[in-house]
C-alpha cells in the first residue's frame, strides 16, 4: 500500500514534521514531493502529482496564524486512481498547467479551499459563478486577516460545512477576543431547488418567475457582521452576493446584490465621513450615480419600522442588479467588497484604546437589542436563509451579538451623546458634502 506523508507547508519548519521523511529515506524509499496549495505529498511509489481537485487533501493557511487541516485519505486511494490523476495533470496544455498553478496560488491566501472542486473551477474559469466564488473567498481572507491583525494576532475558528441539498460554505468566527465580542465572516455557495416560500419572497419584490414548483438555483456570497467590545468602535455589516435561477424552459435569470453599512453606538462624525467617502470612491469608479442611489437605498432599507429609526448611519445597499452587463456589475461588486477593509479598519484602530464607562456599555447593549430586532424581523437575507431547505442556522444567525439588552420605555435624556445618535438614526444625513 502506498505510504503517503502529508506535510503542511505553513512557513514554519518543524523538525518533528520532517522526521518521518528522514526515516522513510533511510528505509530506502524514494521520496518525491510536490507542493500544492500549501501541502506537500510524498510517496515512495514515484511522482504523485495530485491537486486539491482530486479530493486528496485540504490545507488551511491563515496569514501569520496557522489553521492547518490535512487529511491523509491518500492511504485509501487506489494506484489506478492516482495514475489517472497524474495523467490528467500531464495531459493538459502548458496554458492549462499555468491556469492550475495560478488557481492554487490564489488558494494559499484563502481561509480554506473553495467550496467548489478546483478542477471544476478551472473547467469553468470564465463562468460568472467561478469568478464570484473566487472573489468572495478572497474578500473573506482579506477581512479575517485584517481583523486578526488589529486584534493582536487572534485566530479565527474556520468551520467548513456542507449542505446535503447542494453546496456548502466556510464560516470564520472570532468570538470573545480582546477587541471583538463577535466577528463572523461567512462564505456560502449553495444550489438546488428553490423552496416555494423563497420563490414567494422573490415574486413579492417583483421577480417574474414563470415556473411553478421546482426552480433550480445557485446562490453565493460573502456576509459579515463585526461586533466590537468597545462601545466607541462601531459595528459593521457587509454582504455581497450573486444569484442565478433557471426556468423550466432553460432560460436563466441572474442578479447581484450587496452593500456595506455602519452601526455606531455613539456618533463620531469624522468616522461617518471617512466610511461614506471610502464607499463613494469605490462606487464612483464605475458610475457617479451609484453612490447617491445606493446610499438612499441603504437608508430606506435598514429601517426598524416599529421603532421609527434606522439601524445605523447607513452606507450603500443594492439588490436585483442585472444591467448593464454581468462583467461590469461584477467589477463594481469587486470594488465595493475590496473597500471594506479600508473603510473600517482605520476606525477600529482609531478607537482601539478608548476608555468607556459602565453606562456607555449599557447603552451599547440597548443598541445591540435594536440590531437583533432588525435582523430577525426585517432582514431579507435572514428570512431567505431560514426559508431555504438545508440552510445552516449557525451561519445565518452568526450576525447576532453575544449579548444584548432591552429596557422598558428607555429614552435618552436631551442633550446627551445618546440623544445625539438617536437624532441621526431618525433623520439620515449626507456625510460626503
C-alpha positions as CSV (number, residue, x, y, z in Angstrom):
1,X,0.0,0.0,0.0
2,X,1.2,3.4,-0.9
3,X,2.5,5.2,2.2
4,X,1.7,8.9,2.0
5,X,3.1,11.5,4.3
6,X,1.3,14.9,4.4
7,X,3.3,17.9,5.5
8,X,1.5,21.2,5.8
9,X,3.9,24.0,4.5
10,X,2.8,26.9,6.6
11,X,6.0,29.0,6.8
12,X,7.2,27.1,9.9
13,X,9.9,24.4,9.7
14,X,9.2,21.8,12.5
15,X,11.8,19.1,13.0
16,X,9.1,16.7,14.2
17,X,7.3,17.1,10.9
18,X,10.4,16.3,8.9
19,X,11.3,13.3,10.9
20,X,9.1,10.8,9.0
21,X,10.7,11.9,5.7
22,X,14.2,11.2,7.0
23,X,13.1,7.8,8.3
24,X,11.5,7.0,5.1
25,X,14.6,7.9,3.1
26,X,16.8,5.8,5.4
27,X,14.5,2.8,4.7
28,X,15.4,3.0,1.0
29,X,12.2,4.6,-0.3
30,X,12.2,7.3,-2.9
31,X,10.5,10.4,-1.5
32,X,9.1,12.7,-4.2
33,X,7.2,15.7,-3.3
34,X,5.1,18.4,-4.9
35,X,3.8,21.5,-3.2
36,X,0.1,22.0,-3.9
37,X,-1.7,24.9,-2.3
38,X,0.4,24.8,0.8
39,X,0.5,21.0,1.1
40,X,3.3,18.5,0.0
41,X,2.5,14.9,-0.7
42,X,5.3,12.4,-0.6
43,X,5.3,8.8,-1.8
44,X,7.8,6.1,-2.3
45,X,5.9,4.9,-5.5
46,X,7.0,7.8,-7.7
47,X,5.6,11.1,-8.6
48,X,2.0,11.7,-7.4
49,X,1.0,15.0,-9.0
50,X,-2.4,15.2,-7.4
51,X,-4.1,18.5,-6.9
52,X,-6.7,19.6,-4.4
53,X,-9.4,19.0,-7.1
54,X,-8.7,15.3,-6.9
55,X,-10.2,15.1,-3.4
56,X,-6.9,14.3,-1.6
57,X,-6.2,17.0,1.0
58,X,-7.3,20.2,2.5
59,X,-4.8,22.9,3.6
60,X,-5.9,26.0,5.5
61,X,-3.5,28.9,5.6
62,X,-4.3,32.0,7.6
63,X,-1.6,34.6,7.2
64,X,0.6,34.6,10.3
65,X,-1.9,32.5,12.2
66,X,-2.0,28.9,11.0
67,X,-5.0,26.7,10.8
68,X,-3.8,23.5,9.0
69,X,-6.2,20.7,8.1
70,X,-4.6,17.8,6.4
71,X,-6.5,14.6,5.7
72,X,-4.4,11.7,4.6
73,X,-7.1,10.0,2.6
74,X,-4.4,9.1,0.2
75,X,-3.9,5.9,2.2
76,X,-7.1,4.6,0.7
77,X,-6.6,5.9,-2.8
78,X,-6.0,3.2,-5.3
79,X,-2.9,3.2,-7.5
80,X,-5.2,3.2,-10.5
81,X,-6.9,6.4,-9.5
82,X,-3.5,8.0,-8.6
83,X,-2.2,7.2,-12.1
84,X,-5.3,8.6,-13.7
85,X,-5.0,11.8,-11.7
86,X,-1.3,12.2,-12.7
87,X,-2.1,11.6,-16.4
88,X,-4.9,14.2,-16.3
89,X,-2.3,16.7,-14.9
90,X,0.3,15.7,-17.6
91,X,-2.2,15.7,-20.4
92,X,-3.1,19.4,-20.1
93,X,-1.6,22.1,-22.2
94,X,1.0,24.4,-20.8
95,X,-1.7,27.0,-20.6
96,X,-3.8,24.6,-18.6
97,X,-1.0,24.0,-16.2
98,X,-0.3,27.7,-15.7
99,X,-4.0,28.3,-15.0
100,X,-4.0,25.5,-12.4
101,X,-0.8,26.9,-10.8
102,X,-2.4,30.3,-10.7
103,X,-5.5,28.9,-9.1
104,X,-3.5,27.0,-6.5
105,X,-1.6,30.2,-5.8
106,X,-4.8,32.0,-5.0
107,X,-5.9,29.2,-2.7
108,X,-2.9,29.9,-0.4
109,X,-4.5,33.3,0.5
110,X,-7.9,31.8,1.3
111,X,-9.0,30.7,4.8
112,X,-10.0,27.4,3.3
113,X,-10.1,25.6,0.0
114,X,-13.0,26.9,-2.2
115,X,-16.4,25.3,-1.7
116,X,-16.4,24.1,-5.4
117,X,-13.8,21.5,-6.5
118,X,-10.8,23.2,-8.0
119,X,-10.9,21.1,-11.2
120,X,-14.5,22.3,-11.7
121,X,-13.5,25.9,-11.2
122,X,-10.7,25.5,-13.7
123,X,-13.0,24.0,-16.3
124,X,-15.4,26.9,-15.9
125,X,-12.9,29.7,-15.2
126,X,-14.7,32.2,-17.4
127,X,-18.1,31.5,-15.8
128,X,-19.5,34.2,-13.5
129,X,-20.1,31.6,-10.8
130,X,-16.4,30.8,-10.7
131,X,-15.3,34.5,-10.7
132,X,-17.7,35.3,-7.9
133,X,-16.7,32.3,-5.8
134,X,-13.0,33.2,-6.0
135,X,-13.9,36.8,-5.2
136,X,-15.9,36.0,-2.0
137,X,-13.1,33.6,-0.9
138,X,-10.6,36.4,-1.4
139,X,-12.7,39.0,0.5
140,X,-13.2,36.6,3.4
141,X,-9.5,36.1,3.7
142,X,-8.7,39.9,3.4
143,X,-11.2,40.8,6.2
144,X,-10.3,38.0,8.5
145,X,-6.6,38.7,8.3
146,X,-7.1,42.4,8.8
147,X,-9.3,41.8,11.9
148,X,-6.9,39.2,13.3
149,X,-4.0,41.7,13.0
150,X,-5.8,44.5,14.7
151,X,-6.8,42.1,17.4
152,X,-3.2,41.2,18.2
153,X,-2.9,38.1,16.1
154,X,-6.0,36.3,17.3
155,X,-7.0,33.1,15.4
156,X,-10.3,32.7,13.7
157,X,-12.2,29.4,14.0
158,X,-12.6,28.1,10.5
159,X,-15.7,25.9,10.2
160,X,-16.2,24.2,6.8
161,X,-19.7,22.9,6.3
162,X,-21.7,21.0,3.6
163,X,-25.3,21.2,2.6
164,X,-26.8,17.9,1.7
165,X,-29.2,19.6,-0.8
166,X,-26.1,21.0,-2.6
167,X,-23.1,23.2,-1.9
168,X,-21.8,24.4,1.4
169,X,-19.7,27.1,2.9
170,X,-16.9,28.3,5.2
171,X,-17.7,30.2,8.4
172,X,-14.9,32.1,10.1
173,X,-15.6,33.3,13.6
174,X,-13.7,35.2,16.2
175,X,-15.6,35.2,19.5
176,X,-14.9,37.0,22.8
177,X,-11.4,38.1,21.8
178,X,-9.5,41.1,23.0
179,X,-11.2,43.6,20.7
180,X,-14.3,41.8,19.3
181,X,-17.3,40.4,21.1
182,X,-18.1,38.5,17.9
183,X,-16.7,38.8,14.4
184,X,-18.0,36.5,11.8
185,X,-17.2,36.3,8.0
186,X,-19.2,33.7,6.2
187,X,-18.9,32.4,2.6
188,X,-21.6,30.2,1.1
189,X,-22.1,28.6,-2.3
190,X,-25.4,26.7,-2.4
191,X,-27.5,25.3,-5.1
192,X,-30.6,23.1,-5.5
193,X,-34.3,23.8,-5.9
194,X,-35.8,27.0,-4.6
195,X,-38.4,26.4,-1.9
196,X,-42.0,27.7,-2.5
197,X,-41.5,30.2,0.4
198,X,-38.3,31.6,-1.1
199,X,-39.9,31.9,-4.5
200,X,-42.8,33.7,-3.0
201,X,-40.5,36.2,-1.4
202,X,-38.8,36.8,-4.7
203,X,-42.2,37.3,-6.5
204,X,-43.2,39.7,-3.8
205,X,-40.4,42.1,-4.7
206,X,-41.1,42.0,-8.4
207,X,-39.2,38.9,-9.7
208,X,-41.0,37.4,-12.7
209,X,-40.7,33.7,-12.1
210,X,-42.7,31.8,-14.7
211,X,-42.2,28.3,-13.4
212,X,-44.4,26.9,-10.6
213,X,-42.9,24.2,-8.4
214,X,-39.2,23.3,-8.6
215,X,-36.8,26.1,-9.6
216,X,-33.1,25.2,-9.9
217,X,-31.0,28.0,-8.3
218,X,-27.5,28.8,-7.4
219,X,-26.7,31.4,-4.7
220,X,-23.3,32.5,-3.4
221,X,-22.0,35.4,-1.3
222,X,-19.8,36.6,1.5
223,X,-21.6,38.0,4.6
224,X,-20.1,39.5,7.7
225,X,-21.1,41.3,10.9
226,X,-18.4,42.6,13.3
227,X,-19.5,43.4,16.9
228,X,-16.6,45.1,18.9
229,X,-16.5,45.1,22.7
230,X,-15.6,48.8,23.0
231,X,-18.8,51.0,22.5
232,X,-16.7,53.6,20.7
233,X,-15.9,51.2,17.9
234,X,-18.9,50.8,15.6
235,X,-20.4,47.6,14.3
236,X,-20.1,46.9,10.6
237,X,-22.1,44.7,8.3
238,X,-21.4,43.8,4.7
239,X,-22.8,41.3,2.2
240,X,-22.0,40.8,-1.5
241,X,-23.9,38.1,-3.4
242,X,-24.7,36.6,-6.8
243,X,-27.9,34.6,-7.7
244,X,-29.0,32.5,-10.6
245,X,-32.3,30.8,-11.4
246,X,-33.1,28.5,-14.2
247,X,-36.7,28.3,-15.5
248,X,-38.3,25.2,-16.9
249,X,-37.6,26.3,-20.5
250,X,-33.9,26.6,-19.7
251,X,-33.9,30.4,-19.6
252,X,-31.6,31.8,-16.8
253,X,-32.1,34.9,-14.7
254,X,-29.3,36.4,-12.6
255,X,-28.6,39.3,-10.4
256,X,-26.1,40.8,-7.9
257,X,-26.9,42.3,-4.6
258,X,-25.0,43.6,-1.6
259,X,-23.8,46.6,0.5
260,X,-21.8,47.8,3.5
261,X,-23.3,49.7,6.4
262,X,-22.0,51.1,9.7
263,X,-23.8,51.0,13.1
264,X,-22.1,53.1,15.8
265,X,-23.2,53.2,19.4
266,X,-22.0,56.8,19.7
267,X,-21.8,59.3,16.8
268,X,-18.3,60.3,15.6
269,X,-18.8,62.5,12.6
270,X,-15.3,62.0,11.3
271,X,-15.8,58.2,11.3
272,X,-19.0,58.5,9.4
273,X,-17.4,60.8,6.8
274,X,-14.4,58.5,6.3
275,X,-16.7,55.5,5.9
276,X,-19.0,57.1,3.4
277,X,-16.2,58.7,1.4
278,X,-14.4,55.4,1.0
279,X,-17.6,53.7,-0.3
280,X,-18.3,56.7,-2.6
281,X,-14.8,56.4,-4.2
282,X,-15.4,52.7,-4.8
283,X,-18.8,53.5,-6.5
284,X,-17.5,56.4,-8.5
285,X,-15.0,54.3,-10.3
286,X,-18.0,52.7,-12.1
287,X,-20.8,55.2,-12.2
288,X,-21.2,58.5,-10.4
289,X,-24.9,57.8,-9.9
290,X,-24.3,54.7,-7.9
291,X,-23.3,56.2,-4.5
292,X,-26.3,58.6,-4.1
293,X,-28.7,55.9,-5.4
294,X,-27.4,53.1,-3.2
295,X,-26.8,55.4,-0.2
296,X,-30.5,56.3,-0.2
297,X,-31.5,52.7,-0.8
298,X,-29.4,51.8,2.3
299,X,-31.1,54.5,4.4
300,X,-34.5,53.2,3.3
301,X,-33.7,49.5,3.8
302,X,-32.2,49.4,7.2
303,X,-35.2,50.9,9.0
304,X,-36.6,49.4,12.2
305,X,-40.2,50.3,11.2
306,X,-41.8,49.5,14.6
307,X,-39.2,51.9,16.2
308,X,-39.2,54.6,13.6
309,X,-35.4,54.7,13.4
310,X,-32.6,53.4,11.2
311,X,-30.3,50.7,12.3
312,X,-27.1,52.8,11.9
313,X,-25.6,55.7,9.9
314,X,-26.0,53.8,6.6
315,X,-23.6,53.1,3.8
316,X,-24.6,51.6,0.5
317,X,-27.2,48.8,-0.4
318,X,-28.4,47.4,-3.7
319,X,-30.2,44.3,-4.9
320,X,-31.5,42.7,-8.1
321,X,-28.9,44.4,-10.3
322,X,-28.7,42.8,-13.7
323,X,-27.7,45.6,-16.1
324,X,-25.8,46.9,-17.9
325,X,-23.7,43.7,-18.0
326,X,-22.7,40.9,-15.7
327,X,-19.0,41.6,-16.2
328,X,-19.5,45.3,-15.4
329,X,-21.5,44.6,-12.3
330,X,-19.0,42.0,-11.1
331,X,-16.2,44.6,-11.3
332,X,-18.4,47.1,-9.4
333,X,-19.2,44.5,-6.7
334,X,-15.5,43.7,-6.5
335,X,-14.6,47.4,-5.9
336,X,-17.2,47.6,-3.1
337,X,-16.1,44.4,-1.4
338,X,-12.5,45.4,-1.6
339,X,-13.4,48.7,0.1
340,X,-14.5,47.0,3.3
341,X,-11.0,46.9,5.0
342,X,-10.0,50.5,4.2
343,X,-13.4,51.9,5.2
344,X,-13.5,50.1,8.6
345,X,-10.1,49.1,9.9
346,X,-8.8,52.7,10.3
347,X,-11.9,53.4,12.5
348,X,-11.1,50.4,14.7
349,X,-7.5,51.4,15.2
350,X,-8.5,54.9,16.0
351,X,-10.7,53.9,18.9
352,X,-8.8,50.7,20.0
353,X,-7.8,52.1,23.3
354,X,-10.7,54.5,24.1
355,X,-11.9,54.2,27.6
356,X,-15.6,53.8,28.4
357,X,-17.9,53.7,31.3
358,X,-20.4,51.1,32.5
359,X,-23.2,53.4,31.4
360,X,-21.7,53.6,27.9
361,X,-21.5,49.8,27.8
362,X,-25.1,49.5,28.9
363,X,-26.2,51.9,26.0
364,X,-24.3,49.7,23.6
365,X,-26.3,46.7,24.8
366,X,-29.5,48.5,24.2
367,X,-28.4,49.4,20.6
368,X,-27.4,45.7,20.2
369,X,-31.1,44.9,21.0
370,X,-32.2,47.1,18.1
371,X,-29.8,45.3,15.8
372,X,-31.3,41.9,16.8
373,X,-34.8,43.3,16.2
374,X,-34.0,44.4,12.6
375,X,-32.2,41.2,11.7
376,X,-34.9,38.8,12.9
377,X,-37.9,40.9,11.8
378,X,-36.9,42.6,8.6
379,X,-33.6,41.4,7.1
380,X,-34.2,39.8,3.7
381,X,-31.1,37.6,3.8
382,X,-32.0,36.2,7.2
383,X,-35.6,35.5,6.1
384,X,-34.5,33.9,2.8
385,X,-31.9,31.7,4.6
386,X,-34.5,30.5,7.1
387,X,-36.9,29.7,4.3
388,X,-34.3,27.7,2.3
389,X,-34.2,23.9,3.0
390,X,-30.9,22.7,4.4
391,X,-29.8,26.1,5.4
392,X,-27.1,26.2,8.2
393,X,-28.8,28.1,11.1
394,X,-25.5,28.7,12.9
395,X,-24.2,30.7,9.8
396,X,-27.5,32.6,9.3
397,X,-27.6,33.7,12.9
398,X,-23.9,34.4,13.1
399,X,-24.9,38.1,12.7
400,X,-26.4,38.3,16.2
401,X,-24.3,39.6,19.0
402,X,-23.3,37.6,22.0
403,X,-25.1,40.0,24.3
404,X,-28.0,42.5,24.0
405,X,-30.4,44.3,26.3
406,X,-34.0,45.5,26.4
407,X,-35.3,48.0,28.9
408,X,-38.9,49.0,29.3
409,X,-39.6,52.5,27.9
410,X,-36.0,53.6,27.8
411,X,-35.4,57.1,26.4
412,X,-32.1,59.0,26.5
413,X,-32.1,62.4,28.1
414,X,-32.0,65.5,25.9
415,X,-28.5,66.9,25.2
416,X,-26.7,63.7,25.8
417,X,-24.5,61.8,23.4
418,X,-27.1,59.0,23.4
419,X,-29.7,61.5,22.2
420,X,-27.4,62.8,19.5
421,X,-27.0,59.4,17.8
422,X,-30.8,58.9,18.0
423,X,-31.4,62.1,16.1
424,X,-29.2,60.9,13.3
425,X,-30.9,57.5,13.3
426,X,-34.3,59.2,12.8
427,X,-33.0,61.7,10.2
428,X,-30.3,60.3,7.9
429,X,-27.6,62.7,6.9
430,X,-25.5,63.4,3.8
431,X,-21.9,62.6,5.0
432,X,-19.9,63.5,1.9
433,X,-21.0,67.0,1.0
